[in-house]
Amino acid sequence: VEHRLFSFITQNWRGCPLIRHEVVVILISATRTSTGLNVVCQLDTNTYPTGLKVRDAELAQVNLQPEAFHADWNYVIKPHQQD
């Protein structure tokens, strides 16, 4: 969950028992703010391998654009420029 959305999402599900994944998805998707934020959410039921290692050289190839505030948390992943 994007950390800037988390406070709004937790306000929305306050007092609701989070008993199933579907309940969590419904409550997250119902999150709205007075400034027009509408959250979209869907459950990803795929399985993913664990224990994969990303080499430093591979990570260096990712085009990360850090944001000014908390660049270690806030960044945009952009496609590489075509030469």
N, C-alpha and C positions, 0 to 999 in steps of 0.2 A: 504494500500500500504506500503510495506517495505520502511522505511524512506531512506535507502541508494539508492534506485531506483528512488526516487521521483525527484531528480534533472534531471536525464536523461529523465524521462517521461515528465516533464514539458518543457524541451527543445524541445522534439519531437512534442508536441501539441501546441507550441507557435504560436499564431495568428489564431488558428482554433477555431471556435465557438463550444463549448461543448453543443450541443442542445439536444442530446438524449443519453441514456445510451449506445446504440450500437456504437455511434461515439467515446465515451470515450474508450470502450473496443477495438475498432479497432486501435485507436491511441496508447493506451498502448501496445497492442500486436505488433505494428510496431516498438517499441523501440529497438534499437541496439546500441552497443558501439564499439569503435575501438579495445577494449580488448576482444571482443567475447561474451559479454552479450547479450542474446536474451530473452526478457521478454515474458512470457506466461500469458494470461489473458482470463477469461471468465466471463460472467454475471451470477450471482447467482440470480435466480428469485424466490427462495423459500421464504416462509414467516416463520418468527421465532417469538415465543412468547416474549413479553416484560415483564419487571418487575420481572424476575426470580432472586432470591438471592442465592449466593453461600456462604455457611457457611465457616468460617475460617478453620474448620477441613477438609472440602472437598478440599479447596484450598491448604492446607498443604500437601495433598497427591499427588499433581501434581509434577512430577519430572522435575523441572526447573533447567537448568544449565546456570547460568549467564555468559555473555561474559566479558572480561576484560575491554572493553571500554563501558561506560554508561550501566552498568548492569541492571539498571532499565528499559532501552529501549531494550537492546540487550540480548536475551536469546534463548536457545534451549529447546524445550519440548521433553523429551526423555521418552521412555517406561520404566516401572519399571523393575528392574532386577528380573529374576525368581530365586527363592531360590532352 
